[in-house]
Amino acid sequence: MKRIAIASDDGENIAQHFGRCRMFVICEVDESVYRRCAVRANQFTGHSKGECGDSAPNHHHYHTAITEALKDCDAVISRGMGYRAMMDLQQAGIKPLFITRETNVLGAVEDYIAGRLSEGAGACSGHRD
């Protein structure tokens, strides 16, 4: 059994950006089917707490909280994330996977099971954090 986290803003569709998502849909999957899914609110990233942006003093990106919050997951699915976030997830043993054709969370789970996701190809150019 593997556990994957899908970045989402509404629990049904994949969010455009990992760090800015409102929640993660955590799904348990085996080789051919997902077993169950639960929602985990994103209270871990600076983006989710409004700490990022030009107006934030001492703007820094730390991914310790998000990697700790998702440490029980084998992979994270998103449409994109910064390069540093991708590297921090990999160092924590969490595989960052990216999707381009699917917009629905359950469709992403099916793509994961079928092996149709790419690793490392969704880092946002120009967004190093």
Number of C-alpha atoms within 10 A of each C-alpha: 9 14 20 26 28 31 31 29 20 15 22 15 18 27 25 16 19 27 23 20 22 21 24 28 24 22 21 18 19 12 10 10 13 19 12 10 17 11 15 18 15 22 15 19 22 20 17 16 12 11 16 17 11 8 9 10 9 9 12 12 15 15 20 14 13 18 21 13 14 21 15 15 19 18 23 23 29 28 23 24 25 18 18 17 23 25 18 17 23 15 11 14 15 21 19 28 24 23 20 13 12 15 17 16 24 19 15 23 22 18 15 23 16 12 9 14 20 14 16 16 15 21 24 16 10 8 11 13 17
